[in-house]
Amino acid sequence: MPGTVLLLAASPAGKGCLVDAASVLPVLAAVPPAVLSGTDTANVVELADPLEPQAVLTRLRAAAAAPGPLTVFVTGQLQLDRRQHLPHLALARTTPASLRYTALPWHWIREELRLRAPGTTTLLLDLHADPETWERLRTQPLDSGRNNAVYGRIAPPPGRRTVAVPAYMKAVATILRSGRRPPVEQLHQQALARLGSEAYADIVFSAPGVGVNVRGGPVDAGRRPDGDPHAVISALVAVGRHSEADALAATHEQAAAHAHGAGSEAALHWTEVRADLAMFAGDPVRSCRTWLAVAAARLSAGQAPDAPGVETAVDRAHHQWGRIADPAQARELGAALAELRARVPGRRQGALDHVHRQLRQLQTQS
């Protein structure tokens, strides 16, 4: 039975663009349809920077109704609508003010695929999140449907005035251009390996068959049920008032430490928020240093080296360390990172070796 492939790449035009999503389509289009699908034959539908969410829904609905295996490749950026705070895939005409009318609600994808037989649907995702969405994903994983196999990553917002590259999806396409499609789990792992330290801060999907296994930030045990300071912080970041956002987070960090202890989940949550805020502000030194402190605090509190909160902190410290331009600061923090990596190797092979290689290169610049 032939398969069906849907290639969807979308991002807003203009200054709201976080990722050059459509740049991956020529690479994917060069892959034979049967290789994209993993079947003997396949029909391919390509949507490049679509304008209307209803048009995308029509194509998605037709693909979901087709018999046989369905593979959906999605590249783009996630944003939240301001009323319901639901994630949307931004389209070409999307702006923050028009999001609810010009972007594709993510739950439309989940609902259209809901009635497909288990084991027949695979999603490969390369998504970037804006600051508000990234904060939400720390505690509320992206739901892509319980009967679908979901692989890929969500990357944090790129630096200011930077448009990211869909590196994960380009890696997938490059592997597939060899003419052979490995099992999707192997394809996913090979693509992550090609990204190296670039992907250490990402939320990663690796879910064969059922559900979504998101490896990202720890559960937010310290957030108040009403999440208001987080909304204020997100709003400050959105307009570039990074120092005010950090000062507000620091106030809550100090209050949580006073009430529950410096090593409590409540206090560490706010430390992690400040690490992310440093990243949003384009300060990888401060972000790396803060993530290292979080990892050390969790280990000192008796958490295991493979505990999700520990691994996440070290992975994100590693990611930010790779963005430090000053050799002296990179050497200083690299030594601390190497010590932690020896205890917390993480789930990506070669992470400690990568730190050692980079440190040797940095020594030649001294």
VOPAGU-2260 file (C-alpha; in pm, 1 decimal, decimal comma):
REM VOPAGU-2260
SITE   aa  ch    i         X         Y         Z
SITE  MET   A    0       0,0       0,0       0,0
SITE  PRO   A    1     145,1     340,8     -92,9
SITE  GLY   A    2     232,3     587,2     177,9
SITE  THR   A    3     154,0     955,0     210,8
SITE  VAL   A    4     400,4    1229,2     301,7
SITE  LEU   A    5     310,3    1584,3     407,5
SITE  LEU   A    6     593,1    1838,8     405,5
SITE  LEU   A    7     496,2    2153,1     597,6
SITE  ALA   A    8     742,5    2438,9     644,5
SITE  ALA   A    9     615,8    2773,5     768,1
SITE  SER   A   10     736,5    3089,3     939,1
SITE  PRO   A   11     621,9    3453,0     942,6
SITE  ALA   A   12     757,3    3705,0     700,2
SITE  GLY   A   13     948,0    3999,3     844,1
SITE  LYS   A   14    1091,6    4063,9    1187,9
SITE  GLY   A   15     873,1    3805,7    1363,0
SITE  CYS   A   16    1059,0    3521,7    1192,4
SITE  LEU   A   17    1256,7    3297,0    1429,8
SITE  VAL   A   18    1361,5    3024,7    1182,3
SITE  ASP   A   19    1413,7    3001,7     807,3
SITE  ALA   A   20    1173,7    2709,3     784,0
SITE  ALA   A   21    1129,0    2694,1     407,1
SITE  SER   A   22    1503,6    2653,7     350,4
SITE  VAL   A   23    1471,5    2284,1     435,3
SITE  LEU   A   24    1219,8    2205,1     161,9
SITE  PRO   A   25    1463,2    2187,4    -132,5
SITE  VAL   A   26    1668,6    1933,5      62,6
SITE  LEU   A   27    1363,2    1727,2     155,6
SITE  ALA   A   28    1221,8    1752,4    -196,9
SITE  ALA   A   29    1540,6    1598,0    -332,8
SITE  VAL   A   30    1467,9    1278,3    -136,4
SITE  PRO   A   31    1273,8    1012,2    -331,9
SITE  PRO   A   32     912,5     988,1    -209,1
SITE  ALA   A   33     947,0     621,8    -118,4
SITE  VAL   A   34    1245,6     702,7     105,0
SITE  LEU   A   35    1058,4     987,5     274,2
SITE  SER   A   36     773,0     749,4     347,9
SITE  GLY   A   37     956,5     425,3     409,7
SITE  THR   A   38     716,5     249,2     171,7
SITE  ASP   A   39     752,5     113,0    -183,0
SITE  THR   A   40     565,2     411,5    -328,3
SITE  ALA   A   41     434,0     735,4    -181,6
SITE  ASN   A   42     239,9    1050,8    -259,3
SITE  VAL   A   43     402,1    1374,9    -142,3
SITE  VAL   A   44     219,8    1698,3     -56,9
SITE  GLU   A   45     438,1    2006,6      -4,9
SITE  LEU   A   46     327,6    2321,4     178,0
SITE  ALA   A   47     587,7    2599,2     165,1
SITE  ASP   A   48     508,9    2907,6     377,0
SITE  PRO   A   49     130,0    2868,8     347,1
SITE  LEU   A   50     -80,4    3178,7     407,0
SITE  GLU   A   51    -407,9    3046,2     548,1
SITE  PRO   A   52    -459,9    2800,1     835,5
SITE  GLN   A   53    -775,7    2664,5     670,3
SITE  ALA   A   54    -576,0    2573,4     358,8
SITE  VAL   A   55    -328,8    2382,7     573,5
SITE  LEU   A   56    -614,3    2210,1     753,7
SITE  THR   A   57    -764,3    2097,7     422,6
SITE  ARG   A   58    -437,4    1938,9     311,4
SITE  LEU   A   59    -381,3    1784,0     654,1
SITE  ARG   A   60    -732,3    1639,3     656,6
SITE  ALA   A   61    -684,7    1483,8     313,1
SITE  ALA   A   62    -351,9    1333,5     414,6
SITE  ALA   A   63    -501,2    1193,8     736,0
SITE  ALA   A   64    -781,9    1028,7     538,3
SITE  ALA   A   65    -545,5     850,1     299,8
SITE  PRO   A   66    -497,9     476,6     357,9
SITE  GLY   A   67    -155,7     343,6     442,2
SITE  PRO   A   68     130,2     494,7     642,3
SITE  LEU   A   69     142,2     871,7     687,3
SITE  THR   A   70     460,3    1067,0     756,2
SITE  VAL   A   71     434,3    1436,6     843,9
SITE  PHE   A   72     743,2    1659,3     841,9
SITE  VAL   A   73     681,6    1992,2    1020,3
SITE  THR   A   74     934,5    2275,9    1034,6
SITE  GLY   A   75     853,3    2615,3    1181,8
SITE  GLN   A   76     794,4    2816,3    1496,9
SITE  LEU   A   77     551,5    2790,5    1786,7
SITE  GLN   A   78     371,8    3086,0    1942,9
SITE  LEU   A   79      91,6    3118,6    2199,6
SITE  ASP   A   80    -234,9    3299,0    2138,7
SITE  ARG   A   81    -292,0    3569,5    2396,7
SITE  ARG   A   82    -644,4    3465,9    2493,6
SITE  GLN   A   83    -630,7    3089,9    2549,9
SITE  HIS   A   84    -251,3    3047,4    2566,2
SITE  LEU   A   85    -261,5    2755,3    2322,9
SITE  PRO   A   86      37,5    2676,6    2097,6
SITE  HIS   A   87       3,6    2762,9    1728,8
SITE  LEU   A   88     226,6    2700,2    1428,4
SITE  ALA   A   89     295,6    3045,9    1287,2
SITE  LEU   A   90     227,9    3089,0     913,7
SITE  ALA   A   91     351,0    3342,8     659,8
SITE  ARG   A   92     108,7    3621,8     760,4
SITE  THR   A   93     120,1    3560,1    1134,4
SITE  THR   A   94     190,0    3848,8    1371,5
SITE  PRO   A   95     145,1    3849,8    1751,1
SITE  ALA   A   96    -176,6    4050,8    1712,5
SITE  SER   A   97    -325,7    3830,2    1438,9
SITE  LEU   A   98    -208,1    3492,2    1568,5
SITE  ARG   A   99    -553,5    3348,6    1644,7
SITE  TYR   A  100    -664,3    3410,4    1284,5
SITE  THR   A  101    -348,1    3357,8    1079,4
SITE  ALA   A  102    -168,8    3068,0    1254,8
SITE  LEU   A  103    -246,8    2695,8    1271,4
SITE  PRO   A  104    -359,5    2579,7    1617,8
SITE  TRP   A  105    -140,9    2284,6    1712,3
SITE  HIS   A  106    -437,2    2090,9    1844,6
SITE  TRP   A  107    -581,6    2086,2    1490,6
SITE  ILE   A  108    -294,4    1856,8    1393,6
SITE  ARG   A  109    -362,3    1632,5    1691,4
SITE  GLU   A  110    -737,1    1615,7    1620,6
SITE  GLU   A  111    -702,6    1541,7    1248,6
SITE  LEU   A  112    -470,5    1249,6    1322,8
SITE  ARG   A  113    -671,6    1121,5    1618,9
SITE  LEU   A  114    -878,4     862,6    1431,9
SITE  ARG   A  115    -592,9     707,8    1238,7
SITE  ALA   A  116    -499,3     352,7    1332,6
SITE  PRO   A  117    -220,4     328,6    1593,9
SITE  GLY   A  118     118,5     266,6    1439,4
SITE  THR   A  119      36,6     422,5    1100,5
SITE  THR   A  120     137,4     785,0    1167,1
SITE  THR   A  121     482,0     934,8    1220,2
SITE  LEU   A  122     560,4    1300,8    1285,8
SITE  LEU   A  123     910,2    1445,4    1244,8
SITE  LEU   A  124     931,9    1792,3    1400,2
SITE  ASP   A  125    1188,5    2071,6    1393,0
SITE  LEU   A  126    1032,0    2361,4    1580,8
SITE  HIS   A  127    1157,5    2679,6    1744,2
SITE  ALA   A  128     961,6    2843,4    2026,0
SITE  ASP   A  129     925,1    3208,7    2110,9
SITE  PRO   A  130    1006,4    3304,7    2474,2
SITE  GLU   A  131     649,0    3278,0    2601,9
SITE  THR   A  132     595,2    2936,5    2440,9
SITE  TRP   A  133     931,9    2813,4    2564,2
SITE  GLU   A  134     837,6    2901,5    2921,4
SITE  ARG   A  135     505,3    2715,7    2885,4
SITE  LEU   A  136     675,6    2405,1    2745,8
SITE  ARG   A  137     885,0    2374,2    3060,8
SITE  THR   A  138     573,4    2251,1    3242,1
SITE  GLN   A  139     319,3    2161,0    2969,2
SITE  PRO   A  140     458,1    1930,6    2699,3
SITE  LEU   A  141     340,3    1973,3    2341,9
SITE  ASP   A  142      61,3    1722,6    2276,2
SITE  SER   A  143      79,7    1570,6    1929,5
SITE  GLY   A  144    -155,1    1276,7    1983,4
SITE  ARG   A  145    -128,7     954,2    2178,8
SITE  ASN   A  146    -142,1     718,3    1879,8
SITE  ASN   A  147     135,9     885,6    1681,2
SITE  ALA   A  148     509,8     825,2    1678,7
SITE  VAL   A  149     670,6    1166,6    1732,9
SITE  TYR   A  150    1039,6    1242,8    1679,1
SITE  GLY   A  151    1235,4    1565,2    1659,0
SITE  ARG   A  152    1305,1    1868,4    1870,5
SITE  ILE   A  153    1183,0    2204,7    1990,9
SITE  ALA   A  154    1465,0    2457,1    2014,3
SITE  PRO   A  155    1467,7    2764,1    2240,1
SITE  PRO   A  156    1438,7    3109,1    2083,1
SITE  PRO   A  157    1745,8    3213,9    1886,4
SITE  GLY   A  158    1945,7    3516,6    1990,3
SITE  ARG   A  159    1824,4    3866,8    1925,5
SITE  ARG   A  160    1815,8    3969,0    1558,2
SITE  THR   A  161    1900,3    3610,8    1464,8
SITE  VAL   A  162    1706,3    3379,4    1234,0
SITE  ALA   A  163    1774,9    3016,4    1317,9
SITE  VAL   A  164    1834,6    2731,9    1074,1
SITE  PRO   A  165    1622,2    2412,5    1088,2
SITE  ALA   A  166    1935,2    2208,7    1151,0
SITE  TYR   A  167    1759,7    1894,6    1277,9
SITE  MET   A  168    1535,4    1862,8     971,7
SITE  LYS   A  169    1823,1    1938,3     737,4
SITE  ALA   A  170    2019,9    1660,0     905,0
SITE  VAL   A  171    1724,7    1423,0     857,0
SITE  ALA   A  172    1699,0    1518,8     490,1
SITE  THR   A  173    2072,8    1479,1     433,7
SITE  ILE   A  174    2067,5    1129,5     582,6
SITE  LEU   A  175    1768,3    1032,1     367,9
SITE  ARG   A  176    1933,0    1162,5      50,7
SITE  SER   A  177    2166,3     866,1      70,8
SITE  GLY   A  178    1871,6     669,6     -67,6
SITE  ARG   A  179    1814,0     449,2     235,7
SITE  ARG   A  180    1575,2     518,5     522,1
SITE  PRO   A  181    1689,9     364,8     850,3
SITE  PRO   A  182    1429,7     283,0    1115,5
SITE  VAL   A  183    1288,0     613,7    1232,9
SITE  GLU   A  184    1441,5     586,9    1582,0
SITE  GLN   A  185    1787,0     542,0    1424,0
SITE  LEU   A  186    1718,8     827,5    1181,7
SITE  HIS   A  187    1629,0    1050,0    1476,0
SITE  GLN   A  188    1939,2     959,2    1676,1
SITE  GLN   A  189    2168,0    1006,9    1374,7
SITE  ALA   A  190    2020,5    1352,2    1312,9
SITE  LEU   A  191    2070,5    1452,9    1677,4
SITE  ALA   A  192    2429,1    1329,1    1663,1
SITE  ARG   A  193    2496,7    1559,4    1368,5
SITE  LEU   A  194    2370,5    1857,2    1566,0
SITE  GLY   A  195    2615,6    1790,9    1850,7
SITE  SER   A  196    2619,6    2050,8    2126,0
SITE  GLU   A  197    2379,4    2273,9    1933,1
SITE  ALA   A  198    2093,8    2049,3    2045,4
SITE  TYR   A  199    2181,4    2015,0    2413,6
SITE  ALA   A  200    1926,5    2279,6    2518,6
SITE  ASP   A  201    1643,7    2138,7    2308,3
SITE  ILE   A  202    1329,3    1958,8    2412,4
SITE  VAL   A  203    1357,2    1623,3    2236,3
SITE  PHE   A  204    1076,4    1396,9    2117,9
SITE  SER   A  205    1141,5    1024,8    2090,9
SITE  ALA   A  206     815,0     833,6    2105,7
SITE  PRO   A  207     775,4     508,4    1914,3
SITE  GLY   A  208     413,0     402,1    1895,9
SITE  VAL   A  209     235,7     576,6    2182,1
SITE  GLY   A  210     241,2     912,3    2348,6
SITE  VAL   A  211     509,5    1178,0    2351,7
SITE  ASN   A  212     824,0    1148,1    2556,7
SITE  VAL   A  213     952,5    1499,0    2599,3
SITE  ARG   A  214    1294,7    1541,2    2751,9
SITE  GLY   A  215    1311,8    1903,7    2851,9
SITE  GLY   A  216    1286,4    2109,5    3167,2
SITE  PRO   A  217    1183,1    1957,8    3499,0
SITE  VAL   A  218     831,8    1974,1    3636,0
SITE  ASP   A  219     769,4    2316,0    3784,1
SITE  ALA   A  220     699,5    2231,0    4147,9
SITE  GLY   A  221     744,7    2587,5    4262,4
SITE  ARG   A  222     503,2    2773,2    4038,5
SITE  ARG   A  223     199,3    2931,6    4197,1
SITE  PRO   A  224    -129,7    2810,8    4047,7
SITE  ASP   A  225    -214,2    3155,6    3914,5
SITE  GLY   A  226     157,5    3162,2    3696,8
SITE  ASP   A  227     115,3    3574,3    3699,0
SITE  PRO   A  228     492,0    3656,5    3757,8
SITE  HIS   A  229     574,5    3426,7    3468,3
SITE  ALA   A  230     334,6    3613,1    3242,0
SITE  VAL   A  231     487,4    3946,3    3345,2
SITE  ILE   A  232     839,0    3814,3    3285,5
SITE  SER   A  233     741,0    3681,2    2941,6
SITE  ALA   A  234     593,4    4020,6    2852,3
SITE  LEU   A  235     911,2    4200,1    2963,4
SITE  VAL   A  236    1128,2    3967,5    2755,4
SITE  ALA   A  237     904,4    4015,7    2452,4
SITE  VAL   A  238     975,3    4391,1    2453,8
SITE  GLY   A  239    1345,8    4354,0    2529,0
SITE  ARG   A  240    1339,3    4462,7    2895,8
SITE  HIS   A  241    1571,1    4180,7    2999,9
SITE  SER   A  242    1723,5    4338,0    3311,6
SITE  GLU   A  243    1378,7    4405,2    3458,1
SITE  ALA   A  244    1271,5    4048,3    3383,2
SITE  ASP   A  245    1578,9    3913,6    3559,8
SITE  ALA   A  246    1527,8    4142,7    3859,2
SITE  LEU   A  247    1169,8    4019,8    3899,7
SITE  ALA   A  248    1279,6    3656,5    3875,0
SITE  ALA   A  249    1557,1    3723,3    4128,1
SITE  THR   A  250    1302,3    3861,4    4372,1
SITE  HIS   A  251    1096,5    3542,7    4348,0
SITE  GLU   A  252    1412,0    3330,5    4370,9
SITE  GLN   A  253    1510,0    3499,2    4696,9
SITE  ALA   A  254    1158,6    3467,3    4838,8
SITE  ALA   A  255    1144,0    3097,9    4753,4
SITE  ALA   A  256    1486,5    3037,6    4904,9
SITE  HIS   A  257    1383,1    3216,0    5225,2
SITE  ALA   A  258    1056,5    3021,0    5250,6
SITE  HIS   A  259    1170,4    2675,6    5137,8
SITE  GLY   A  260    1550,9    2671,4    5133,4
SITE  ALA   A  261    1806,6    2755,6    4865,7
SITE  GLY   A  262    1812,2    2399,3    4733,2
SITE  SER   A  263    1434,2    2358,6    4718,3
SITE  GLU   A  264    1248,7    2293,3    4394,2
SITE  ALA   A  265    1072,1    2627,0    4436,5
SITE  ALA   A  266    1400,5    2819,2    4454,2
SITE  LEU   A  267    1572,8    2614,5    4183,5
SITE  HIS   A  268    1282,3    2675,1    3950,0
SITE  TRP   A  269    1346,2    3048,8    3966,7
SITE  THR   A  270    1720,6    2994,3    3921,9
SITE  GLU   A  271    1637,3    2801,3    3604,1
SITE  VAL   A  272    1412,1    3084,3    3489,4
SITE  ARG   A  273    1703,1    3324,7    3535,1
SITE  ALA   A  274    1928,6    3092,6    3333,2
SITE  ASP   A  275    1677,3    3104,2    3048,8
SITE  LEU   A  276    1645,1    3481,0    3083,1
SITE  ALA   A  277    2021,3    3516,8    3041,3
SITE  MET   A  278    1994,5    3312,0    2722,6
SITE  PHE   A  279    1712,9    3534,8    2591,8
SITE  ALA   A  280    1926,5    3840,2    2670,6
SITE  GLY   A  281    2215,5    3701,7    2464,9
SITE  ASP   A  282    2441,9    3642,6    2766,0
SITE  PRO   A  283    2568,8    3283,7    2729,0
SITE  VAL   A  284    2831,8    3327,8    3001,6
SITE  ARG   A  285    2572,6    3408,4    3267,3
SITE  SER   A  286    2333,8    3143,9    3136,3
SITE  CYS   A  287    2602,5    2873,1    3136,0
SITE  ARG   A  288    2722,9    2968,7    3482,5
SITE  THR   A  289    2367,8    2960,7    3619,1
SITE  TRP   A  290    2287,1    2620,7    3466,4
SITE  LEU   A  291    2611,2    2482,8    3612,4
SITE  ALA   A  292    2502,7    2611,2    3952,7
SITE  VAL   A  293    2162,6    2444,1    3915,7
SITE  ALA   A  294    2323,0    2111,5    3826,3
SITE  ALA   A  295    2564,2    2132,0    4120,2
SITE  ALA   A  296    2281,1    2218,8    4358,6
SITE  ARG   A  297    2070,5    1924,7    4243,6
SITE  LEU   A  298    2361,9    1683,9    4279,6
SITE  SER   A  299    2443,3    1822,4    4625,2
SITE  ALA   A  300    2081,2    1763,5    4723,7
SITE  GLY   A  301    2125,8    1394,6    4646,6
SITE  GLN   A  302    1964,7    1379,2    4302,3
SITE  ALA   A  303    2103,8    1107,8    4075,1
SITE  PRO   A  304    2332,3    1201,7    3782,8
SITE  ASP   A  305    2069,0    1068,3    3542,2
SITE  ALA   A  306    1778,5    1252,9    3704,9
SITE  PRO   A  307    1596,2    1463,6    3441,2
SITE  GLY   A  308    1656,1    1791,6    3622,6
SITE  VAL   A  309    2029,6    1723,6    3652,5
SITE  GLU   A  310    2070,7    1610,4    3292,4
SITE  THR   A  311    1872,6    1906,8    3162,7
SITE  ALA   A  312    2081,5    2156,8    3358,5
SITE  VAL   A  313    2410,2    2012,0    3233,0
SITE  ASP   A  314    2283,9    1985,1    2874,4
SITE  ARG   A  315    2175,2    2348,3    2873,3
SITE  ALA   A  316    2500,2    2462,3    3034,5
SITE  HIS   A  317    2682,3    2273,6    2757,3
SITE  HIS   A  318    2470,5    2440,2    2489,4
SITE  GLN   A  319    2532,6    2789,3    2625,7
SITE  TRP   A  320    2903,8    2719,8    2674,6
SITE  GLY   A  321    2930,2    2652,0    2301,8
SITE  ARG   A  322    2808,5    3007,3    2234,7
SITE  ILE   A  323    3069,7    3186,6    2448,4
SITE  ALA   A  324    3294,7    3397,5    2227,0
SITE  ASP   A  325    3557,9    3501,3    2483,0
SITE  PRO   A  326    3827,7    3228,9    2504,8
SITE  ALA   A  327    3923,5    3307,2    2866,9
SITE  GLN   A  328    3565,0    3279,0    2990,7
SITE  ALA   A  329    3509,0    2967,7    2779,5
SITE  ARG   A  330    3817,0    2804,4    2933,0
SITE  GLU   A  331    3704,9    2891,6    3285,6
SITE  LEU   A  332    3352,9    2756,0    3246,7
SITE  GLY   A  333    3469,8    2467,7    3028,3
SITE  ALA   A  334    3678,1    2329,3    3312,4
SITE  ALA   A  335    3374,0    2331,8    3542,2
SITE  LEU   A  336    3159,0    2179,4    3268,4
SITE  ALA   A  337    3411,5    1899,9    3214,0
SITE  GLU   A  338    3399,3    1810,3    3583,9
SITE  LEU   A  339    3020,4    1792,4    3572,7
SITE  ARG   A  340    3017,4    1600,9    3243,1
SITE  ALA   A  341    3237,2    1334,9    3401,3
SITE  ARG   A  342    2957,5    1279,5    3655,1
SITE  VAL   A  343    2662,9    1353,8    3424,5
SITE  PRO   A  344    2743,0    1219,9    3075,7
SITE  GLY   A  345    2384,3    1269,5    2958,6
SITE  ARG   A  346    2209,5    1076,4    2685,6
SITE  ARG   A  347    2406,6    1205,0    2387,6
SITE  GLN   A  348    2713,4     999,7    2311,6
SITE  GLY   A  349    3042,2    1186,4    2310,0
SITE  ALA   A  350    2937,6    1486,6    2520,2
SITE  LEU   A  351    3241,1    1469,4    2751,3
SITE  ASP   A  352    3474,4    1411,3    2456,1
SITE  HIS   A  353    3327,7    1720,8    2290,6
SITE  VAL   A  354    3410,4    1933,5    2596,4
SITE  HIS   A  355    3766,3    1802,5    2607,6
SITE  ARG   A  356    3819,4    1867,1    2235,2
SITE  GLN   A  357    3690,3    2220,9    2265,5
SITE  LEU   A  358    3906,6    2287,2    2569,9
SITE  ARG   A  359    4217,4    2169,8    2382,1
SITE  GLN   A  360    4135,4    2412,0    2101,6
SITE  LEU   A  361    4083,5    2692,0    2352,1
SITE  GLN   A  362    4424,7    2625,1    2507,7
SITE  THR   A  363    4587,2    2702,3    2172,8
SITE  GLN   A  364    4422,1    3046,7    2182,3
SITE  SER   A  365    4568,2    3138,7    2520,3
